[in-house]
Amino acid sequence: MGKNDGNYNTASPDRYLLLKDFAIKNKQFPTEAEMLLWQHIRAGRLSVKFNRQHIIGDYIVDFVCIEKKLVIEVDGGYHSEYEQIEKDEFRTERLNAMGFTVIRFSNEEVIGNILGVINKIKIKLLE
């Protein structure tokens, strides 16, 4: 696959190799919530293709549908800390500036209400 095949053309070329190593590690060690959501996405519950641990710009997003420009982030507990909230907001602004819509779910929401999460994603895909 080449750099312009849809899998790689969203990454910053100068940072791609470094971020690729992190993305591979993230795929090898997903959180429980990420695994659960990926199982539902892979089971065909959504009508579009998603990639996981995908590089966009200088970021590795948990899940992305390139076709719909939709990013799904699954946030652990540390995302509720003030400094991380600011980082997440900046990250979302940057991704929005690149044309992506970002939706976030907490680990607890994914684990406790996976069908509700899938339905929210379906609604967002229709917008």
Accessible surface in RSA format (square Angstrom, percent):
REM  Atomic radii and reference values for relative SASA: ProtOr
REM  Chains: A
REM  Algorithm: Lee & Richards
REM  Probe-radius: 1.40
REM  Slices: 20
REM RES _ NUM      All-atoms   Total-Side   Main-Chain    Non-polar    All polar
REM                ABS   REL    ABS   REL    ABS   REL    ABS   REL    ABS   REL
RES MET A   1   182.33  94.4  98.73  65.3  83.60 199.0 105.58  89.8  76.75 101.7
RES GLY A   2    44.73  55.2   0.00   N/A  44.73  55.2  36.09  99.0   8.64  19.3
RES LYS A   3   111.45  54.4 104.27  64.0   7.18  17.1  94.93  85.4  16.52  17.6
RES ASN A   4   133.03  91.7 109.40 105.7  23.64  56.9  31.49  75.8 101.54  98.1
RES ASP A   5    64.59  45.2  27.76  27.6  36.84  87.1  38.80  91.3  25.79  25.7
RES GLY A   6    23.29  28.7   0.00   N/A  23.29  28.7  20.98  57.6   2.31   5.2
RES ASN A   7    46.75  32.2  39.23  37.9   7.52  18.1   9.33  22.5  37.42  36.2
RES TYR A   8    66.31  31.0  61.20  34.8   5.11  13.3  24.88  18.7  41.43  51.1
RES ASN A   9    84.80  58.5  52.52  50.8  32.28  77.7  17.05  41.0  67.75  65.5
RES THR A  10    28.25  20.1  13.84  14.0  14.41  34.3  21.17  28.4   7.08  10.7
RES ALA A  11    13.16  12.1   1.85   2.9  11.31  25.7   2.28   3.2  10.89  28.8
RES SER A  12    25.46  21.5  21.26  28.4   4.21   9.7   9.63  20.5  15.84  22.2
RES PRO A  13   110.90  80.8  93.28  85.0  17.62  64.1  95.59  78.9  15.31  95.1
RES ASP A  14   130.05  91.1  86.33  85.9  43.72 103.4  52.16 122.7  77.89  77.7
RES ARG A  15    94.31  39.6  91.97  46.9   2.35   5.6  24.14  33.0  70.18  42.5
RES TYR A  16    19.62   9.2  19.55  11.1   0.07   0.2  15.87  11.9   3.75   4.6
RES LEU A  17   132.85  74.0 129.14  92.4   3.70   9.3 129.47  90.9   3.37   9.1
RES LEU A  18    94.66  52.7  87.89  62.9   6.77  17.0  91.81  64.5   2.85   7.7
RES LEU A  19    11.68   6.5  11.68   8.4   0.00   0.0  11.68   8.2   0.00   0.0
RES LYS A  20    82.17  40.1  82.12  50.4   0.05   0.1  29.90  26.9  52.27  55.7
RES ASP A  21    79.90  56.0  77.57  77.2   2.33   5.5  16.09  37.9  63.80  63.6
RES PHE A  22   103.23  51.6 102.71  63.6   0.52   1.4 103.23  62.6   0.00   0.0
RES ALA A  23     7.54   6.9   7.54  11.6   0.00   0.0   7.54  10.6   0.00   0.0
RES ILE A  24    76.25  43.4  75.81  56.5   0.44   1.1  76.19  54.9   0.06   0.2
RES LYS A  25   117.24  57.2 116.11  71.2   1.13   2.7  74.63  67.2  42.61  45.4
RES ASN A  26    59.65  41.1  56.02  54.1   3.63   8.7   8.59  20.7  51.06  49.4
RES LYS A  27    88.25  43.1  81.12  49.8   7.13  17.0  25.88  23.3  62.37  66.4
RES GLN A  28   113.63  63.5  85.19  62.3  28.45  67.7  34.91  74.3  78.72  59.7
RES PHE A  29   158.44  79.3 135.92  84.2  22.52  58.6 140.11  84.9  18.33  52.5
RES PRO A  30    34.13  24.9  18.37  16.7  15.75  57.3  18.50  15.3  15.63  97.1
RES THR A  31    60.50  43.0  52.47  53.2   8.03  19.1  60.39  81.1   0.11   0.2
RES GLU A  32   113.07  64.9 104.33  78.9   8.74  20.8  37.64  72.8  75.43  61.6
RES ALA A  33     0.85   0.8   0.12   0.2   0.73   1.7   0.12   0.2   0.73   1.9
RES GLU A  34    20.78  11.9  20.04  15.2   0.74   1.8   3.68   7.1  17.09  14.0
RES MET A  35    91.16  47.2  86.52  57.3   4.64  11.0  59.58  50.7  31.58  41.8
RES LEU A  36    43.86  24.4  42.20  30.2   1.66   4.2  43.51  30.6   0.35   1.0
RES LEU A  37     0.00   0.0   0.00   0.0   0.00   0.0   0.00   0.0   0.00   0.0
RES TRP A  38    43.71  17.5  43.71  21.2   0.00   0.0  41.19  22.0   2.53   4.1
RES GLN A  39   110.51  61.8 101.92  74.5   8.59  20.4  38.69  82.4  71.82  54.5
RES HIS A  40    26.74  14.6  25.90  18.0   0.83   2.1  17.53  18.1   9.21  10.7
RES ILE A  41    11.86   6.8   5.14   3.8   6.72  16.2   5.14   3.7   6.72  18.2
RES ARG A  42   170.80  71.7 135.52  69.1  35.28  84.0  28.69  39.2 142.11  86.1
RES ALA A  43    71.40  65.6  29.42  45.4  41.98  95.5  43.65  61.5  27.75  73.5
RES GLY A  44    56.11  69.2   0.00   N/A  56.11  69.2  29.08  79.8  27.03  60.5
RES ARG A  45   110.32  46.3  97.03  49.5  13.29  31.6  20.99  28.7  89.33  54.1
RES LEU A  46    10.60   5.9   0.18   0.1  10.42  26.2   1.97   1.4   8.63  23.2
RES SER A  47   114.12  96.4  71.61  95.6  42.51  97.9  57.69 122.8  56.43  79.1
RES VAL A  48    26.00  17.1  10.74   9.7  15.26  36.8  17.64  15.3   8.36  22.7
RES LYS A  49   144.32  70.4 128.48  78.8  15.85  37.7 119.83 107.9  24.49  26.1
RES PHE A  50     9.71   4.9   0.00   0.0   9.71  25.3   0.11   0.1   9.60  27.5
RES ASN A  51    25.60  17.7  22.68  21.9   2.92   7.0  11.18  26.9  14.42  13.9
RES ARG A  52    63.70  26.7  59.09  30.1   4.61  11.0   6.62   9.1  57.07  34.6
RES GLN A  53    14.11   7.9   8.64   6.3   5.47  13.0   1.17   2.5  12.95   9.8
RES HIS A  54    12.84   7.0   9.45   6.6   3.39   8.7   3.73   3.8   9.11  10.6
RES ILE A  55    12.29   7.0   9.37   7.0   2.92   7.0   9.37   6.7   2.92   7.9
RES ILE A  56     1.41   0.8   1.41   1.1   0.00   0.0   1.41   1.0   0.00   0.0
RES GLY A  57    10.64  13.1   0.00   N/A  10.64  13.1  10.64  29.2   0.00   0.0
RES ASP A  58    57.23  40.1  46.46  46.2  10.77  25.5  10.83  25.5  46.40  46.3
RES TYR A  59    32.88  15.3  30.75  17.5   2.13   5.5  27.39  20.6   5.49   6.8
RES ILE A  60    24.48  13.9  13.06   9.7  11.43  27.5  13.06   9.4  11.43  31.0
RES VAL A  61     0.00   0.0   0.00   0.0   0.00   0.0   0.00   0.0   0.00   0.0
RES ASP A  62    18.08  12.7  18.01  17.9   0.07   0.2   0.00   0.0  18.08  18.0
RES PHE A  63     2.52   1.3   2.52   1.6   0.00   0.0   2.52   1.5   0.00   0.0
RES VAL A  64     0.34   0.2   0.00   0.0   0.34   0.8   0.00   0.0   0.34   0.9
RES CYS A  65     0.00   0.0   0.00   0.0   0.00   0.0   0.00   0.0   0.00   0.0
RES ILE A  66    51.64  29.4  45.76  34.1   5.87  14.2  45.76  33.0   5.87  15.9
RES GLU A  67   129.65  74.4  92.80  70.2  36.85  87.7  51.63  99.9  78.02  63.7
RES LYS A  68    99.06  48.3  74.51  45.7  24.55  58.5  31.33  28.2  67.73  72.1
RES LYS A  69    84.86  41.4  84.43  51.8   0.42   1.0  47.99  43.2  36.87  39.3
RES LEU A  70     4.82   2.7   4.82   3.5   0.00   0.0   4.82   3.4   0.00   0.0
RES VAL A  71     0.00   0.0   0.00   0.0   0.00   0.0   0.00   0.0   0.00   0.0
RES ILE A  72     0.00   0.0   0.00   0.0   0.00   0.0   0.00   0.0   0.00   0.0
RES GLU A  73     6.98   4.0   6.98   5.3   0.00   0.0   2.55   4.9   4.43   3.6
RES VAL A  74     9.79   6.4   0.06   0.1   9.73  23.5   0.06   0.1   9.73  26.4
RES ASP A  75    16.68  11.7  15.67  15.6   1.01   2.4   5.85  13.8  10.83  10.8
RES GLY A  76    17.66  21.8   0.00   N/A  17.66  21.8   9.90  27.2   7.77  17.4
RES GLY A  77    54.83  67.6   0.00   N/A  54.83  67.6  39.89 109.5  14.95  33.5
RES TYR A  78   127.61  59.6 120.40  68.5   7.21  18.8  87.92  66.1  39.69  48.9
RES HIS A  79    31.08  17.0  24.46  17.0   6.62  16.9  19.27  19.9  11.81  13.7
RES SER A  80    88.84  75.1  65.79  87.8  23.05  53.1  48.60 103.5  40.24  56.4
RES GLU A  81   108.35  62.2 102.00  77.2   6.35  15.1  39.72  76.8  68.62  56.0
RES TYR A  82   160.16  74.8 152.04  86.5   8.12  21.1 121.63  91.4  38.53  47.5
RES GLU A  83   113.36  65.1 110.69  83.7   2.67   6.4  42.22  81.7  71.13  58.1
RES GLN A  84    36.51  20.4  35.31  25.8   1.21   2.9   4.24   9.0  32.27  24.5
RES ILE A  85    69.40  39.5  68.19  50.8   1.20   2.9  69.31  49.9   0.08   0.2
RES GLU A  86    84.56  48.5  79.16  59.9   5.40  12.9  27.83  53.8  56.73  46.3
RES LYS A  87   115.25  56.2 108.10  66.3   7.15  17.0  69.67  62.7  45.58  48.5
RES ASP A  88    11.32   7.9  11.08  11.0   0.23   0.5   6.55  15.4   4.76   4.8
RES GLU A  89    99.97  57.4  95.70  72.4   4.27  10.2  37.64  72.8  62.33  50.9
RES PHE A  90   112.49  56.3 110.45  68.4   2.04   5.3 111.86  67.8   0.64   1.8
RES ARG A  91    45.51  19.1  45.51  23.2   0.00   0.0  12.17  16.6  33.33  20.2
RES THR A  92    32.72  23.3  32.72  33.2   0.00   0.0  30.06  40.4   2.66   4.0
RES GLU A  93   111.34  63.9 104.75  79.3   6.59  15.7  41.70  80.7  69.64  56.9
RES ARG A  94    98.81  41.5  97.76  49.8   1.04   2.5  22.10  30.2  76.70  46.5
RES LEU A  95     0.00   0.0   0.00   0.0   0.00   0.0   0.00   0.0   0.00   0.0
RES ASN A  96    71.56  49.3  56.79  54.9  14.77  35.6  25.34  61.0  46.22  44.7
RES ALA A  97    90.92  83.6  46.31  71.5  44.61 101.5  59.10  83.2  31.81  84.3
RES MET A  98    64.86  33.6  44.35  29.4  20.50  48.8  39.19  33.3  25.67  34.0
RES GLY A  99    43.71  53.9   0.00   N/A  43.71  53.9  29.93  82.1  13.78  30.9
RES PHE A 100    10.59   5.3   6.89   4.3   3.70   9.6   7.48   4.5   3.11   8.9
RES THR A 101    59.95  42.6  58.80  59.6   1.14   2.7  24.79  33.3  35.15  53.1
RES VAL A 102    21.20  13.9   0.69   0.6  20.50  49.4   0.69   0.6  20.50  55.6
RES ILE A 103    23.78  13.5  20.46  15.2   3.32   8.0  23.78  17.1   0.00   0.0
RES ARG A 104    73.39  30.8  47.63  24.3  25.76  61.3  44.16  60.3  29.24  17.7
RES PHE A 105     9.39   4.7   6.99   4.3   2.40   6.2   9.39   5.7   0.00   0.0
RES SER A 106    44.95  38.0  40.12  53.5   4.83  11.1  32.13  68.4  12.82  18.0
RES ASN A 107    29.97  20.7  29.97  29.0   0.00   0.0   5.18  12.5  24.79  24.0
RES GLU A 108   121.90  70.0 111.45  84.3  10.45  24.9  70.41 136.2  51.49  42.0
RES GLU A 109    49.97  28.7  41.13  31.1   8.84  21.1  26.24  50.7  23.74  19.4
RES VAL A 110     0.00   0.0   0.00   0.0   0.00   0.0   0.00   0.0   0.00   0.0
RES ILE A 111    77.44  44.1  59.47  44.3  17.97  43.3  59.47  42.8  17.97  48.8
RES GLY A 112    66.67  82.2   0.00   N/A  66.67  82.2  32.83  90.1  33.84  75.8
RES ASN A 113    76.53  52.8  71.37  69.0   5.17  12.4  22.00  53.0  54.53  52.7
RES ILE A 114    25.17  14.3  23.47  17.5   1.70   4.1  23.47  16.9   1.70   4.6
RES LEU A 115   106.27  59.2 104.68  74.9   1.59   4.0 104.85  73.6   1.42   3.8
RES GLY A 116    17.03  21.0   0.00   N/A  17.03  21.0  15.17  41.6   1.86   4.2
RES VAL A 117     0.34   0.2   0.10   0.1   0.24   0.6   0.10   0.1   0.24   0.6
RES ILE A 118     3.91   2.2   3.91   2.9   0.00   0.0   3.91   2.8   0.00   0.0
RES ASN A 119    78.38  54.0  77.87  75.3   0.51   1.2  18.02  43.4  60.35  58.3
RES LYS A 120   104.02  50.7  98.96  60.7   5.06  12.0  66.78  60.1  37.23  39.7
RES ILE A 121     0.00   0.0   0.00   0.0   0.00   0.0   0.00   0.0   0.00   0.0
RES LYS A 122    86.64  42.3  84.41  51.8   2.24   5.3  41.38  37.2  45.26  48.2
RES ILE A 123   108.09  61.5 107.42  80.0   0.67   1.6 107.48  77.4   0.61   1.7
RES LYS A 124    62.37  30.4  54.18  33.2   8.19  19.5  16.44  14.8  45.93  48.9
RES LEU A 125    12.86   7.2   9.09   6.5   3.77   9.5  10.66   7.5   2.20   5.9
RES LEU A 126   155.27  86.5 123.73  88.5  31.55  79.3 126.33  88.7  28.94  77.9
RES GLU A 127   148.28  85.1  81.00  61.3  67.27 160.2  74.08 143.3  74.20  60.6
END  Absolute sums over single chains surface
CHAIN  1 A     7619.9       6165.5       1454.3       4246.6       3373.3
END  Absolute sums over all chains
TOTAL          7619.9       6165.5       1454.3       4246.6       3373.3
